[in-house]
């Protein structure tokens, strides 16, 4: 069975469209944080239009003012009621951990912290939340970060996701129309548009610097 794990779309419709055009899978999982970005309504409705499993991220659980302004009460309630985790073909999919969408796990998180955050969990767990791909093994636990479709920190400007085939994850990267993205973000009125374009699209965001920032907040 092939499962496409699409995480952290962050209301970036052109990145999502580019990935979906490449997806050849039996199932799709959206791993949370598909809002919080320039076009939350468009992306949320696209997600809902698909026959996909969807889990709740921290941005769906605690939407910011921009999302509340652009989503209806029904849309907000739907997103807030999504499950924290789903299991498909022996693999567990969640945003951060199976019991909370807030803990951070990176490629550099010490093993003992990973074990504590996933206490009692074994097998393969596909997560997102920290916006970079990695594949970690701690005892009987395997934690795979699917990467971020909309806001990756990977030293490249692209959409990152993961294909899980018969339980084995494979990191994927998809190019998208960056000029279109810049144009549409600037036209959106999103308060973070200028900062995002400068730091995430006009130059590749640093993977190592991002990991260091996340670990530095621990």
N, C-alpha and C positions, 0 to 999 in steps of 0.2 A: 504494500500500500504506500502511496506517495502522499505526503501531507506538506502543504506549503505554509510555513509559519511566518506571518507578516506582523511585525511588531512596531510600535512607536511610529505610526504614520504621521501623527501630529498635524492633521488637517492640511496636508500637502497633496492635493488631488493629482497633480501631474506625475509625481513620483509613484503614487499608488497605481495610476493607469499604466505606467510603463512596466511595473512589476506584473500586474495582472495580465498584460499582453504576453508575458513570457511564461507564466505559470502553466505547467502541465502536471496536474495533480488530481488525486481522487478526493481530496478534502482540503479546505483552507481554514486556518485558524488565525484570527486576529487577536493578538496578545496584549491588548490594552493600549491606552494613550493614543487613540486615533483622533481625539480632539486636542485642544491646546495648539493652535496654529492659525494661519490666516483664514482658512475656509472650513470651519467645523461642521456647518450644516451640510455642505456638499459631500464631505467625506463620510459623515455619519450615515447619511441616506444611501450612499454607495455601499457602505459596509452592510447596511440592513437589506439592500436589494439582492445580496448574494446568498447562496446557500452555504453559509459558513458558520463555524463555531466562533463565538466571541467571548472573551473574558474581560473583566473590568480592570482598568489601570487606575493609578492614583489620580489622573486627570479627569477620568469619568466620575470617580468618587467625590472629588473636590474641585468642581469646575471653576475656572477663573471668571472674572466679570465679562471678558470678551466672549467667552463661550455662552454664558448666561444670556447675553444680549442677542446672540445669533441662533440659539436653539430654543425650541418651544418647551413648555413644561413637560409635554409628553415625551419629547426626545430626551430631555434631561433625566426624566424618571426611568425611561428604558435603559439608558446607559448606566445609571446608578444601581439598577437591579441586576446587572449581569453577574455571573458567577466569578469567583476568584480563580478558579482552575477548571480545566476539562482534561479528560484522559481519552486519547485516541490511539488505538493499535499499540497499547502498552507503553506509551509515552505520555508524561504529564506536562501540560502547558499552563503556565501562569505568568503573571506580569513580573513579579519580583520573587515571591515565595508562595507556596500553596495556601498559606494562612494570612498573608499580608502583602499589599502591593507597595510597601514603602522600603523594606530593607534593600541595601545596595550590595551587589556582588560584582566585582570586576575581575579582570584577568590577573590582578595583583593582590586580591583579597587573601589574607592568610588562611590556610586550610582549616585552622581551628574555628575561625569565624564562619567560614562556609558551612562547616559541620554543625555549628550551633544554629545558624539561620535555617538550615534544612533538617533540623533534628527529627529523627525517625523516618526520614524519606530515603528510599533507595531507588535504584534504577535511573533512567534518564529523565531529566526535567529540563524543558526548554523555557527560558525566561527572556526578558528584555530589560527595560527600565534604565540601564546604564549605557545604552546607545553604542555599544561596540561588540563585535563578535569575539567569542572565545569558546573553548571546550575544556572544562575542568573535570578532573576526577579526584574525589576524596573518599577513600574507602569504597563502599558499594554504591556511592552516589556519583552520578555524572551530571554536571550542570553545563548546559549549552546556552549561550546567549545568541539569539537569532539575529541580532543586529537591528538597526533602525532604518525603516523605509524613508522616514521624513526628516530626521535630524541626526544622522550618523556622525560619529567622531572617528573616522577611519583613515585619515590621510588622503582620502579621495572624495570627490564630489560625485556621489552616486546614491542609489537606493540599495540597502543591504537587507537581506532576508535569508531564511534557511529552508532547504528542502529536506524533509525527513522521509527516507525511503526504507521501508521495512524496518523501522526503528533506528536507522543509522542517519544522523544529521550530516548535511553537507552545506557549508556556507555558500551563499550566492551573492552576486553583485549585479545590479542592473543600471545601465546608463539611462538618463532622462534628459529632456530638453532644458538645459540650464537657463538659456536666454529667456525662454517662456516662463520659467519659474521666477526669475528675477522680475520680469515684467508684471506678472500677476500678483506676486507678493507686494510689490510697490503700489499696485492699484487697489489692494484690498482694504487699506485703512488700518490694518493690524498694527497696534502700537509698537511692536517689536520688529517691524518689517526692515527698517534701515540697518539695525544691528544684525539681524539674521542674515540678510543679503551680504553684508560686508564680511561677517565672520564664518559663514557656512557655505556660501555659494561662490563668491568671487575669489576665494582661496580655500584650499582644503583644510579643514579643521584637524588639529593634531590629536592623534590617538593617545600618545603617551602623556601629553599635557592634560588631557581630559581625565585619564585614569588617575593621574597624580592629584588632580583637584578633588575627584570623588573620594579617593582614599584619605585625602587630607581633612575631609569633613567628618571622618569617622570618630 
